[in-house]
Amino acid sequence: MHSLRNYALITGGYWAFTLTDGAIRMLVVLYFHQLGYSPLAIASLFVFYEFFGIITNLVGGWLGARFGLNTTMLFGMALQIFALLMLTVPIEYLTLAFVMMAQALSGIAKDLNKMSAKASIKLFVPDNADGSKTLFKWIAILTGSKNTLKGIGFFLGGLLLATVGFKGALYILAGGLFIILCLLWLLLPRDLGKTKNKAKFSQLFSNTAAINWLSAARFFLFGSRDVWFVVGLPVYLATQLGWGFEQIGAFFALWVIGYGLVQTAAPALLKYFNQNVPDGRSTRNLAFYLMLIPVAIATALHYGLEPNSVIILGLTLFAIIFALNSAVHSYLIVEWSDHDKVAMNVGFYYMANAGGRLMGTILSGYLFQKYGLSGCLIASSLFIMSAALLSQKLPHSMQET
């Protein structure tokens, strides 16, 4: 019962944080597009968000093992509140450098929170066959529900911008997160995830081949999404298809909500392929299927098919396959980690994730400005092909790790 209670608390805290993370992402993209920023300039606002995520995930795993995962989780929430309030300054202070700094703090906060939440679940389930099934289910629920809430956050960001304005939205988000922070500080155990032996800083980098190959594949998998999703697609919808802010926010919300629902249902969906517990072959096969979708979207747009229908259908298919692959990835990194190394392995893995997102974010603005959405989509397929090839090296069973 204590395990289920702690799992519920961590999931609830992760939900609340993710809601603000999705909202602030949409707020920044739409607000600074409204102010006249170019696509490349908007992309640059998130460079430090992703760059400091790389460092945070690497060091955060060590901090979680040394001081407890509850400590890193709560500190991440406090940092997010501060980052939100930073952006409430008068508009003349919202320079490119200042917003990049605020986004850097938000990126640190996000990755501390995510690493803490996902690593802690390993501590609540036994190391046996039934435990593996439970772990896959719990990871899928946490990850999927988080993305569903992030989708709602996208919608919330667009809605708040249209109704209470940029500054009012930030105050609402910061106040709500502060209430959740206080509740978790009171209810979570103080020593969650703290190792008995002091974690050494030299243990930051994984020495397990399976973890390294999985992390490399994760780099390209998430780069493939953000290379067209972060800047290219929202600006394309606004400038080429004439969508309003509320429409863009609602569309991204529905996409991420659907993506999250597929992740949550991943254990049930993969049963149809006789994979009660997935392995390295699962992520490789899903990556090969996923690789075809961005190319198909770019081809359809090139030959003049109705763009609204192409984007909606293409994104739906992309969401389904990407969500299944991401769910398998999130399970494997936790399953393949020992209890005393789970925080550091998860931190190392999400360092690669942040690196891929950083590369995708930069390329999203650059490629869209130079080659349009089709250039972003072709780059996405190349990234996914790289992820698929790297996944060939992943083990097929626990014994091979």
MIDREN-714405 format. One record per residue: residue in three letters; x, y, z of N, C-alpha, C in turn. Coordinates in steps of 0.02 Angstrom, whole numbers, plus 32768, in hexadecimal, padded with zeros to 4 digits. Example, Ala and Ser with C-alpha at 12.3 -4.5 7.8 and 13.67 -1.06 7.14 Angstrom:
REM MIDREN-714405
ala82947EE4818682677F1F818682947F5B8186/ser82827F90816282AC7FCB816582858002818A/
//
This chain:
REM MIDREN-714405
met80297FC38000800080008000802B803F8000/his8064803D802580908077802680AD80847FE0/ser80BD804E7FBB80D880567F7880A580777F4A/leu806780607F4E8032807C7F24802580C57F36/arg802680D57F77801C811A7F8E805381477F74/asn809281317F7B80CA815A7F6380C981627F17/tyr80B6812C7EF580B0812F7EAC807C81637E98/ala804381647EBB800E81947EAD802581DC7EBA/leu804B81E67EF0806382297F00809482417ECB/ile80C282167EB780F482297E8580D382377E42/thr80A3820C7E30807F82177DF1805982597DF2/gly803782677E2A801382A57E30803F82E37E2B/gly807982DF7E4C80A883177E4880C4831F7E01/tyr80D182E87DE180EA82E97D9C80B683077D6D/trp807782F67D79804083127D51803E835E7D57/ala804083767D96803B83BE7DA2807583E37D81/phe80B183C87D8880EB83E87D6A80E583E97D1E/thr80CF83B17D0180CA83AC7CB9809783DC7C9C/leu806283E87CC1802F84177CAB804E845C7CA1/thr807884727CD0809984B37CC980CD84B27C92/asp80EF84797C89812384747C568106847A7C10/gly80CE84577C0480AD845D7BC3809184A27BB7/ala807584C07BEB805785037BE3808C85377BD4/ile80C385357BF880F785687BED811785617BA9/arg811D85237B90813885197B4D810C853B7B18/met80CB852F7B1D809D854D7AEC809985997AF5/leu809A85B07B33809885F87B4080D4861C7B20/val810F86007B29814C86207B0F814C86217AC3/val813C85E77AA4813C85E37A5A810B86167A3C/leu80CD86157A558099863F7A3780A386897A48/tyr80B686987A8680BE86DE7A9B80F786FF7A75/phe812F86DD7A6F816886FC7A4E816186FC7A02/his813986CD79E7812686D379A080FB87107996/gln80CE871D79C680A2875779C480CB879879C7/leu8102879779EB812D87D279F1815987DC79B4/gly815787AD7984817C87B5794681BE87917943/tyr81CC87647971820A873D796F8209870D7933/ser824387037914824986D378DC8248868B78F7/pro823A865A78CC823B861478E3827D86007904/leu82B6861778E682F786057903830186267947/ala82E88663794F82EE8685799082C3866279C5/ile8288864C79B1825D862879E0827F85E679F5/ala829C85C479C482BF858679D482F985937A05/ser831B85CB79FD835485DB7A28833E85E57A71/leu82FF85F97A7C82E686027AC082E985C17AE8/phe82E785887AC582E585477AE6832985237AE6/val835C85447ACB839E85247AC783B885157B0C/phe83B685457B3A83CF853A7B7D83A1850A7BA4/tyr8361850A7B94833184DB7BB2834A84947BA7/glu835D84857B6A837484417B5983BD84377B6E/phe83E8846A7B65842E84627B75843884537BC0/phe841784797BEA841F846E7C3283FB842E7C48/gly83CC84167C1F83AF83D57C2C83E3839D7C27/ile841183A57BF8844783737BF18470836F7C31/ile848583A97C4A84AE83AB7C87848583947CC3/thr844783AA7CC7841C83997D008411834E7D06/asn8402832E7CCD83F682E67CCF843582C07CE4/leu846E82D67CCD84AC82B57CDF84BA82BB7D2A/val84B782F97D4384C783057D89848C82F47DB6/gly844E82FB7D9C841282F07DC4840C82A87DDD/gly842082787DB4841E82337DCA844B82277E06/trp848582457E0484B482407E3C849882627E7A/leu847A829D7E71845C82C17EA9842282997EC8/gly83F9827A7E9C83C082527EB483D882177EDD/ala840D81F67EC6842881BC7EEA844881D17F2C/arg8464820D7F2E848882237F69845B82447F9E/phe842A826B7F87840182917FB583B7827C7FB8/gly83A382507F8B835E82397F8A833882567F4F/leu830E822D7F2F82E982427EF582B282747F06/asn829982717F44826782A37F58828682E97F5A/thr82C582ED7F6F82E8832E7F7282EF834C7F2D/thr830583247EFD830E833E7EB982CB834F7E99/met829783297EA8825583377E8C823A837A7EA6/leu823E83847EE7822283C17F05824C83FF7EF1/phe828D83F67EEC82B7842E7ED682A684427E8F/gly8298840F7E648285841D7E1F824484457E1C/met821484357E4781D5845A7E4881E184A37E5D/ala820984AC7E91821784F07EA9823985197E72/leu826684F97E4D8289851C7E18825A852F7DDF/gln822985047DD181F885147D9D81CE85507DB0/ile81BA85547DEF8193858D7E0781BB85CD7DFD/phe81FB85CB7E0F822686067E07822D861A7DBE/ala823485E77D91823B85F57D4981FB86157D2D/leu81C285FE7D448182861B7D2E817D86647D44/leu819086727D81818B86B67D9C81BE86E57D7B/met81F686CA7D65822886F37D42820A87157D04/leu81DE86F17CE281C2870B7CA3818A873E7CAD/thr817A874D7CEC8145877F7CF9816187C67CFC/val81A187CE7CED81BE88127CEE819F883C7CB6/pro81A5887E7CB8818C88A87C8281A988947C3F/ile818488A07C0A819588867BC781D9889F7BAE/glu81ED88DB7BC4822D88F57BAC826988CD7BC6/tyr825E88A57BFB8294887B7C16829588357BF7/leu826288267BCF825E87E37BB2828B87DF7B74/thr82CA87E87B7E82FB87E27B47830687997B37/leu8326878D7B00833587487AEB835F87257B20/ala839287477B3A83BF87287B6C8399871A7BAD/phe836E87487BC28349873F7C01831987037BFC/val82F586FE7BC482C686C67BBC82EB86847BB6/met832486847B95834D86477B90836386317BD6/met837386617C01838886507C45834E86327C6D/ala831286507C6682D786357C8882C785EF7C6F/gln82CF85E47C2D82C285A27C1182F785707C27/ala833485877C338368855B7C4D835485407C91/leu833B856C7CBD832485557CFF82E985267CF9/ser82BC85347CCA828385087CC0829984C37CA7/gly82CD84C27C7C82E784837C638307845A7C9A/ile832D847B7CC6834B84597D008314843C7D2C/ala82E084647D3882A9844E7D62828584127D45/lys827884157D04825383DE7CE38279839C7CE7/asp82BA839F7CDA82E083617CD982ED83457D1F/leu82F483707D5182F783587D9682B783337DA9/asn827F83507D96823E83337DA7823382F17D83/lys824282EF7D42823782B37D1A8264827A7D31/met82A582887D3A82D382557D5182BE82397D94/ser82AA82637DC28297824D7E05825982227E03/ala822782367DDC81E882117DD981F381CB7DBB/lys821681C87D83821C81877D61824B81587D85/ala828281727DA182B181477DC58291812A7E04/ser826781507E25824A813A7E65821D80FE7E5D/ile81FE80F57E2381CF80BE7E1981F2807A7E1F/lys823180777E0B825880397E10825A80207E58/leu8256804E7E88825C803C7ECE821C801F7EEB/phe81E580217EC581A5800B7EDF818F7FC57EC7/val81B67FA67E9A81A17F657E7F81D97F317E8A/pro81C67EF17E9181F87EBC7E9C821D7EAA7E5B/asp82597E8D7E6382807E777E29826E7E2F7E16/asn82367E257DF482237DE47DDA81F77DEE7D9D/ala81DF7DB77D8081B77DBC7D4281787DE57D4C/asp81557DD97D8281197E017D90812B7E4A7D9C/gly81647E547DBE817B7E997DC9818A7EBD7D89/ser81A57E9A7D5781B47EB87D1681747ECF7CF3/lys81407EA67CF780FF7EB87CD980E27EF57CFE/thr80E77EF47D4080CD7F2C7D6880F47F6C7D58/leu81377F647D5281617F9E7D44814F7FBC7D00/phe81467F917CCD81347FAA7C8B80F17FCF7C8D/lys80C17FB37CB2807F7FD27CB8808380157CDC/trp80A880177D1380AC80557D3A80D3808C7D14/ile810980787CF3812F80A87CCB810480C37C92/ala80DF80967C7180B380AB7C3A807E80DC7C52/ile806180CD7C8C802D80FA7CA8804B813E7CB9/leu8085813E7CDA80A5817D7CED80B781A67CB0/thr80D881867C8080EF81AA7C4580B481C07C1A/gly808481937C0F804B81A47BE5802081DA7C03/ser801181D47C437FE782077C63800B82497C66/lys804E82477C6E807482857C6D806D82A97C2A/asn807182837BF4806B82A37BB2802482BA7BA4/thr7FF382967BBF7FAE82AE7BB97FA682F17BDB/leu7FC482F77C187FC283367C3C7FEA836D7C18/lys802083597BF78047838A7BD1801D83A57B98/gly7FF683797B787FC9838F7B447F9583C07B5D/ile7F7A83B27B987F4B83E07BB67F6F84227BC6/gly7FAF841D7BD97FD784587BE67FDF84837BA7/phe7FE984637B6D7FEC84897B2E7FAC84B07B23/phe7F74848E7B2C7F3384AE7B237F2B84E67B56/leu7F3E84D87B957F3885097BCA7F6285477BBB/gly7F9F853C7BA17FC985757B907FAA85A27B5C/gly7F8F85847B267F6E85AB7AF27F3085CE7B0C/leu7F0A85AB7B367ECC85C87B527EDC86027B81/leu7F0C85F97BAE7F1E862D7BDD7F3A866A7BBA/leu7F62865F7B867F7D86987B617F4586C17B41/ala7F12869E7B287EDA86C07B077EAB86E17B38/thr7EA986CA7B777E7786E37BA77E9487127BDC/val7EC986FD7BFF7EE487267C357F2887457C23/gly7F4187367BE87F8187527BD37FBD872C7BED/phe7FF8873F7BD68036871C7BE58046871E7C30/lys804587597C4D805787607C938025873E7CC2/gly7FE487477CB47FB187277CDD7FB686DC7CDC/ala7FC686BF7CA27FCE86777C9B8007865E7CC7/leu803E86837CC98078866E7CF08069866E7D3B/tyr804486A07D53803286A27D9A800586677DAD/ile7FD686567D827FA8861E7D907FCF85DC7D93/leu7FFD85D17D64802385937D628051858D7D9F/ala807385C47DB180A185C37DEA807C85B67E2B/gly804285D57E34801B85CC7E71800385847E7A/gly7FEA85667E447FD385217E48800B84F17E58/leu804584FB7E3A807D84CD7E46809784D57E8E/phe809485117EA980AA851B7EEE808084F37F1F/ile804084EE7F14801484C77F3F8027847D7F3D/ile803584637F028049841D7EFB808C84107F1C/leu80BA843E7F1580FC84387F3680F484317F81/cys80CA84597FA080C084557FE880A384127FFD/leu807483F87FD6805483B87FE68087837F7FE2/leu80AF837E7FAE80E083487FA68117834C7FDC/trp812A83887FEF815C83908024814283718065/leu81028376807280E5835B80AF80DC830F80AC/leu80CD82F4807080B682AF806B80E9827C8053/leu811C8291802E814C826180138180824D8048/pro8197820D804781CC81F98075820D821E8066/arg8233822D809A826E8258809282AA82368071/asp82AF81F3807782EB81D1805F82DE81A9801F/leu82AB81BB7FF9829A81977FBD82D381977F8B/gly82EB815A7F79831F81547F46836681617F5D/lys837081717F9C83B4817F7FB483D9813C7FBC/thr841581367F9F843A80F87FA2845C80F17FE7/lys846580B17FFB848680A4803C84CF80B98039/asn84F080A98001853580BF7FF7853481017FCF/lys855C81307FE4855E81707FC2857181687F79/ala854681827F4D8553817D7F05859081A77EF3/lys85BC818A7ECB85F981AD7EB785ED81D47E76/phe860B820F7E72860382387E37861F82157DF9/ser865081E97E02866E81C57DCA863E81927DAC/gln860581837DCE85D581537DB6859F81727D8A/leu85A781B27D79857481D57D52856881B47D0E/phe859E81A07CED859781837CAA858D81377CB0/ser855D811E7C88854D80D77C8C858580AD7C6D/asn859380747C8D85C480457C7085A180067C57/thr8560800A7C4D85387FD27C3385297FDE7BEA/ala853B7FAE7BBE85337FB87B7684EA7FC47B63/ala84BC7F9E7B8084767FA57B6F845C7FEC7B7F/ile847180087BB7845C804B7BCA8478807E7B99/asn84B680747B8484D680A37B5684B480A27B11/trp84A780667AF6848680617AB5843F807E7AB8/leu841B806F7AEE83D780887AF683D780D57AFA/ser840880F07B1E840E81397B24841D81597AE1/ala8449813A7ABA845981557A77841B81547A4A/ala83F5811E7A4D83B7811A7A258385814F7A3C/arg8382815A7A7D8354818D7A98836681D37A7F/phe83A681E27A7983BD82227A5F839C82307A1B/phe83A0820179EE8386820C79AB833A820679A8/leu831D81DC79D282D481D579D282B2821779E5/phe82CA82377A1A82A982747A2F82BF82B17A07/gly82FB82AE79EA830E82E179BA82E182E0797D/ser82CB82A3796982A0829C792E825C82BC7938/arg824582BF7976820482DF7983820B832B7986/asp823D834379AB8242838A79B7825B83B0797A/val827A838E794A829583B07910825E83CE78E5/trp822183B678ED81EA83D678C881B183EB78F6/phe81B183D37933817983DE79618180841F7989/val81BD8433799A81C7846A79CA81B784AF79AB/val81D484BD797181CA84FE795181A984F7790D/gly81C284CA78E481AA84C4789F815F84BC7899/leu8143848C78BD80FB847F78B680CF84B778D0/pro80DA84D1790E80AF8508792680B1854578F8/val80ED855778E080F2859278B580D385847871/tyr80DB8547785780BB85347818806F8539781C/leu805485217853800B8524785C7FF3856C785F/ala801A85977880800685DD7887800F86057847/thr804785FB78238057862677EA803E860A77A8/gln804085C8779F802D85AA775F7FE48594775D/leu7FCA857D77947F85856477957F55859577B8/gly7F7085CA77D67F4685FE77F37F2285EB7832/trp7F3D85BB78587F1D85A778977F2785DD78CC/gly7EF585E678F97EFB861379317F1E85F3796B/phe7F30861C799E7F53860279D87F2B85CC79FC/glu7EEA85D77A057EC185A57A287EBF85647A01/gln7EBB856979BE7EB9852D79947EFB8506799A/ile7F32852A79987F748508799D7F7C84E879E1/gly7F6A850D7A157F6F84F17A597F4384B47A61/ala7F0584B67A467ED7847D7A4C7EF084427A24/phe7F0C844F79E87F25841979BE7F6083F479DF/phe7F90841B79F87FC883FC7A1A7FB283D87A5A/ala7F8183F47A7B7F6683D47AB67F4883907AA5/leu7F1F838D7A727EFF834E7A5F7F33831B7A48/trp7F6683347A247F9A83067A0C7FBF82E67A47/val7FD583107A767FFC82F67AAE7FD082CD7ADD/ile7F9082E07AE47F6282B77B0C7F5B82717AEE/gly7F4F826F7AAC7F4A822E7A8A7F8B82067A8F/tyr7FC382297A878005820A7A8E800C81EB7AD4/gly7FF782107B077FFB81F77B4B7FCD81BC7B57/leu7F9281BD7B3B7F6381857B437F7F81457B23/val7FA0814D7AE97FBF81127ACA7FF880F77AF5/gln802081247B138055810D7B40803980E87B7C/thr800381027B987FE480E17BD17FCB809C7BBE/ala7FB180967B827F9680567B6B7FCA80287B4C/ala800A803D7B4B803F80177B2980427FCE7B41/pro803F7FBF7B8280427F787B96800B7F4F7B77/ala7FCE7F697B737F967F447B557F9F7F3F7B09/leu7FB47F767AE97FBB7F767AA07FF27F467A89/leu802A7F437AAD80617F187A9980527ECE7AA4/lys80207EBF7ACC800C7E797AD57FF47E5A7A93/tyr7FD97E847A687FC27E6A7A277FFC7E5379FC/phe80387E697A0D80747E5479E8809C7E217A12/asn807A7E017A4380987DCE7A6E80D47DE97A94/gln80CE7E277AAC81047E457AD380E87E5F7B15/asn80DD7E317B4380C67E467B8580F97E727BA8/val81397E607B9F81707E887BB9819F7E967B7E/pro81A47ED57B6681CC7EE47B2A82177EDE7B36/asp823D7EDB7AFF82867ED87B0382A47F047ACD/gly82E47EFB7AC083067F257A8F82EA7F217A4A/arg82D07EE77A3682B47EE079F382767F0C79EA/ser82517F177A2082147F3E7A1C82227F857A05/thr82537FA67A2482617FEB7A1282807FF179CD/arg82A77FBE79B982C47FBE7975828E7FBB7941/asn825E7F8C794882297F83791681FC7FC17912/leu81EB7FDD794C81C08018794D81E28053792C/ala8224805979358249809079158248808A78C9/phe824E804E78AF824C8045786682088058784A/tyr81D28048786D818F805D7857818880A9785A/leu81A080C678908199810E789B81BE81367866/met81F6811D784F82208140781F81FB815377DF/leu81CA812C77CC81A68136778C81758170778F/ile815E818277CB812681B177D0813A81F977BE/pro8170821677D98181825B77C5818F8261777A/val81AE822E775C81BB823077148179823176EE/ala8149820977058107820876E480E4824B76E9/ile80E8826C772380C982AE772C80EA82E176FC/ala812D82E176FB8151831076CF814083057685/thr813A82C57671812982B4762C80E282CC761B/ala80B382C17648806E82D6763C806983227636/leu808E83467660808D838F765C80AE83A7761B/his80E2838576068106839875C880D98391758C/tyr80AE835E758A808283527551803E83757558/gly803983A27588800083CE758B7FC083B175A9/leu7FC5837B75CE7F89836175F07F7383927625/glu7F33839076367F1583C176657F3C83C176A7/pro7F5F83F976B87F8F83F876EF7F7183EA7734/asn7F34840477417F1683F877837F0B83AE778F/ser7EF2838B775D7EE5834377637F26831C7769/val7F58833077427F99830E77447FB983147789/ile7FB8835177A47FD7835D77E57FB38335781C/ile7F718338781C7F4A831778507F5382CB784D/leu7F4C82AE78117F538265780A7F9B82507819/gly7FCB827477FE801182627808802582667851/leu800F829A7873802082A178BA7FFE826C78E4/thr7FC3825778D07FA1822178F57FC981E078F2/leu7FDE81CE78B68006819178AE8049819778D2/phe806981D178CC80A881DD78EE80A181D67939/ala806B81F27954805F81EF799D805981A879B5/ile8036817D7990802A813879A7806B811179AB/ile80938112797480D080EB79738105810979A1/phe810B814B79A1813C816B79CC812C815E7A16/ala80EC81617A2780D881567A6D80E9810F7A84/leu80DC80DD7A5A80ED80987A6B813880907A75/asn815F80AE7A4781A880A97A4C81C280CC7A8A/ser81A781077A9981BC812B7AD481AC81067B15/ala817180E67B16815D80BF7B51818C80847B5C/val819F80637B2781CE802B7B2C821280447B46/his822A807B7B2A826980997B40826680A87B8B/ser823180CA7BA1822C80DE7BE7822B80A37C16/tyr820E806C7BFF820E802F7C288253800F7C2A/leu827480097BF082B37FE57BEC82EA80067C16/ile82EC80487C17832280687C3D831B805A7C88/val82DD80577CA082D380487CE782DD7FFD7CF4/glu82C37FD27CC982C87F8A7CD183117F737CD0/trp83397F907CA4837E7F7A7C9D83AD7F987CD1/ser83937FC07CFF83BD7FE07D3383B67FBD7D76/asp83EE7FB47D9983EB7F9A7DDD83CE7FCF7E0C/his83B37FB87E4583947FE67E7483C4801E7E8A/asp8402800C7E978430803D7EB1844E806B7E7B/lys843E805B7E3B845880857E05842080A57DDC/val83E180997DEF83AA80AE7DC583A980FA7DBB/ala83B581217DF183B3816A7DEA83E881827DB9/met842681687DBF845C817E7D94845381667D4C/asn843A81297D43842E81107CFF83F681377CDD/val83C181447D02838A816B7CE583A181B27CD6/gly83CA81CE7D0283E582117CF5841082127CB6/phe843C81E07CAE846781DB7C73843D81D47C34/tyr840A81AB7C3883DE819E7BFE83B981DD7BE9/tyr839E82017C1A8379823E7C0983A882787BF8/met83E882717C08841982A07BED841C82997BA1/ala841D825B7B89841B824F7B4083DA82687B22/asn83A3825E7B46836182767B30836382C27B27/ala837F82E57B598383832F7B5683B183457B1D/gly83E7831F7B11841383307ADA83F0832B7A97/gly83C882F77A8E83A182F07A51836F83287A48/arg834E833A7A7E831E83717A7C834083B37A6C/leu837B83BE7A8783A183FB7A7883B283FE7A2E/met83CC83C77A1383DC83C679CC839E83D079A1/gly836883AF79B4832983B6798F830E83FC7992/thr8312841C79CC82F9846079D5831E849279A9/ile8360848D79AA838984BB7981837A84B17937/leu837984727922836D846278DC8326847478C6/ser82F6847078F582B1848078E582AA84C878CC/gly82C984F778F082C7853D78DA82EF8549789B/tyr832C852C789883588537785F833C8519781F/leu832984DA7822831084B877E682CE84D577CD/phe82A284E877FC8263850677E6826F854877C4/gln829D856F77DE82AC85B077C082CD85A8777B/lys82F58573777283198569773382F1853F7700/tyr82CF850A771882B284D976EA826784CB76F6/gly824A84EE7728820484E3773681F784A3775D/leu81B98492776581A68458778D81C08417776F/ser81C38413772D81DB83D5770D822383C6771F/gly824C83FA7724829283F07739829683D3777F/cys826A83EB77AC826883D177F08253838777F0/leu8223837777C68209833277C3823D830177A9/ile826283157776829782E9775C82CD82DC7791/ala82DF831177B5830F830977EB82F482DB7821/ser82B482DE782E829582B27860829D8269784C/ser82918259780D8298821377F782E081FB77FC/leu8310822777EE8356821477F483698206783D/phe834E822E786A835A822378B1833D81E078C6/ile830181D178B082E1819278C48307815678A8/met8320815C786B83488126784E838581197879/ser83A4814E789183DE814678BE83CB812278FE/ala83918134791A837981127957836C80C8794B/ala835080B879118342807279008382804A78F9/leu83B4806678D883F4804378CF841780387912/leu8416806A793D8435806379808410802F79AA/ser83CE802979A083A67FF979C683B57FB179B3/gln83D77FA7797A83EC7F647967841A7F45799B/lys843E7F7079BF846F7F5979F184507F477A34/leu84107F557A3D83F17F497A7E83E57EFF7A8B/pro83EC7EE97ACA83E27EA27ADA83987E8E7AD3/his838F7E4C7ACB834C7E307AC283307E127B02/ser83587E107B3683407DF47B7683697E137BAE/met83507E0B7BEB83737E257C2683B77E057C2F/gln83BD7DC67C1B83FC7DA17C2584347DC17BFA/glu84217DE27BC384537DFE7B96846D7E417BB0/thr84497E617BDF84617EA07BF9849B7E947C28/
//
